[in-house]
Amino acid sequence: MTTVAMIPARVGSTRLKLKNLALLGGRPLISYAIEAAKAAKSFDRIIVNADHEVFRQLAQSMGVEFYLRPDALGSSTTRSDEVVYDFMQQHPADAVAWVNSTAPLQTGEEIRAVVQQFHARGLDSLVTVKDEQVHAVSDGRPVNFTLEEPFARTQDLTPVQLFVYSVMMWRTSTFMQAFKQRGYALLSGKVGYVPVSKRSAVLIKTPEDLRFAEGLLTGLSSDAIEYDPRSMMVMKGVAA
């Protein structure tokens, strides 16, 4: 089964101007998605799908392909379904994975695990989600707890799952058939939701998000947990 990674990029973002070219850790934001897709070693081809030639040199310098989508698919009102359908028409494959250029902290290992689940579960559509084990309400009504019982501990709650979009994936034949019939197809056929880590759930949409990710990049350089030394001395004294 041929599987292609599509990395979307636009120059017309409104909340963060030229978002995909903004520097994060001294590198263009989109470069993280390209690097992670390559590290996943799950794709027959990796293609940057962009609305401007400015991305061509960057893609080629990182050893991946470039596709300049039609002008009509470059506006902020363009639906993702339309972008994917056009891409599938131009790049035949059994499956297409949307590797989100605005999720810079996801790793190749995690992308690979998501792709493996898509194939192993025989899915037609996949969306990554994050598990939130918190009390949740929708339209003023409890989602994962009840008002008729004592207030539940968070660790006892069924997690709610929020869409992350760090990776979306589709079986090409199912997607294209649904799009032709209905005009939309992001969630078509057998749909699966795959939880990912907190780092993959970090999406860059605003300048604040970019600054937040910059701080996380620094913190992710070490797995060590440090504790207040004075408190640790007290703990040792109590233990003794």
N, C-alpha and C positions, 0 to 999 in steps of 0.2 A: 504494500500500500504506500503510495507516494504522499508525503506530508510536507506542505509548504508553510513556512512562517512568514506572515505579513506584518510588517511594522509600520503602522500608520503615522503620518506626520503632516501637520498643516502649519502655514505661516500666519494664518489669520486669527489666532486665538485672541480673545478679548480680555479675559481676566489677568492673563500674564502674557504680555507682548512677546512674540517670537519664542514661545514657550520651549519648543524642542531644541532651540539653539542656545537657550540660557545655560550658563555655566554652573555646574554642580561639582564641587571638588575639583575645579579647574578643567572640567570636561563638559562638552555639550550634553544636555540631558538625554537626547536620543541615543547617544553612544552606549549608555548603560544597557538599553534594551537589545541593541545589536550584539554587544559582548555576551550578554546572558543567553540570547538565542543560539549563538555559536557554541557556547559552553555546554548547552543542553545536549548537543550531538543527537538531536531527535528529528532533524529536518533534512529533506533532500535539497531544498533551496531556501534561502533567506532573502526576502525582498523588501526594501523600504518603499512603501506606497505613499507618495507625497504629491502635494499640489504645486510644488515650485522646484525649479531646477537647482536651487541653492543646496538641496539635500543630495544631489547626485554625487558630487565630489566627496562628500563626507561618507556616503555609503560605500563608494568604490574604494576609498582609502582604508576602509575597515574590512574589505574583502567580501562584501555582499552586493547583491543586485539592486537596481533602482528601477522603479516604474513611476512615470509621470502620469497621474490620473487626469481625465478630462477636466477642463476648466469648470464645467457644470457641477462637478463633484467636490469643489474646493470651498464652498461657502459654509457658514456656521449653521445653516438650516438643512444641510445635507444629512440624510439619515445614514446611520452606520450600515443598514441593510443594503443601501444603494452602492456604497463604497465596496462592500464585500462582494456583491453580485458582479459588479464590473470587474473586480480583480479576478474572480473565478473564471469569468469569460476569457480573460486575457492570459491566465496562467493555469492551464488544466492540471488538476491533481485530484487525488482521492479525498484528501482532507486539507483544510486550511486552518491554521492557528493564528489568531490575532494576538500578537505579543505587544502589550501596551507600552508605548514609548514614554508614558508618564508614570510608570511604576519602576523607578530606577533601582530600588533595593532588592527586587526579586532576583533570585540566583538561577543559574543554569540548572542546578540540581533540582530545584523546585519546579521549574518549567518541564523538565524531563519527567518528573513524577506525575504532573498533570496530564501530559500527553499520553503517558502509559495508561492512566486511568481511562482516558477517552477510548482508547483502543480496547483495553481489557473488558470494559463494561459495554462495549458495542453501542456507544452513544452516537446520536446524530448531531446534538448540540451540547455544548458545555460552557458553563460560566463559573469562574472562581468566586468564592465567597469567603467571608471571615466569620468565625463563630464568636458571638458575644454572649457570655453567660451573665446577663443582667436582666433585671425586671424590665419588660418592654410593654408598651401600650401602643395601640393603633386606633386612631379616631376616638380616643378617650376610653378605649376598652382594653382590658388585660389580654396579652397575647400568650404568655407562658406562665401565668400564675392566676390565682383566683382570689376574689375578695371574700369568699366564704370560708376560708381557712386561715390559720395564723400565717403571718408574713413569712414567706419561704426564704431560706438561706440561699444566697446566690449560688453556692456550690451544688445545691440540689435542683437548680433550675435546668430545664431543657434549653440549650443555647438557641438564640435566634440567629439567623444567617443573613448577612447583608452582602449585597453584590459588591465585588471588588473590581472585576474586569481586568485584573492584571494579565489574565489570559482568557480568551474566548476561543472556541473551536467548533468547527462544523464539518460534517460529512458533505462533500460538495454536491452530490446527486440529490440528497434530501433538501439541502438549502435552496438550490436552484429551482427545483420543482415547486417548493412552497412559495418562493418569491414570484415565480411566473403565475401561480394560481391566485395568490393573495396580495402580492405587493409588499410583503414583509416576511421575514424568515429567521430572525435572530434566535428565537426559541421554537424550533421546529423539530418534528419527529420525537425520538426518545431523548429527553433532556436530562442532563446530570449537573449537579452542583458540587464543586470540589473545594473544600476548605483549604486555605493557604495560611502562611504565617503572618504575623503582624507586620513584618518588614515588607512583605509583598503587597500588603494592603495600603501602604503609603502611596498616595497618588498626588501628583503635582498639578494643581490647577490654578493656584494663586501665588503671588510673591511670598506670602506667609508660609505656604506649603514648601516652597523652595528653601527658605531659611530653616524651617523645621527639619527638612531632609538633610541639610548641610550639618546640622547638629547631630543628627542620628548617624551620619557617616563617620563622624569623629568617634562617637560612642561605640560603634560597631567594630572598631579596630581592636577591641579587647573584650574577652569574655569574663575577665576577672571581676568579682564582686568585692568591694571594699566596705569595711564597717568602721564605725567610730571607735578609735583605739581606747579611749577612756572607758567606754561602756564595756569593751571586751575585757579590760582589766578587772572591772567589777564582776563580770560573769565568771572569770577565772577564780576570783576570790570566793564567790558563792559556791562554785563547784568544788573547791578545795575543802 
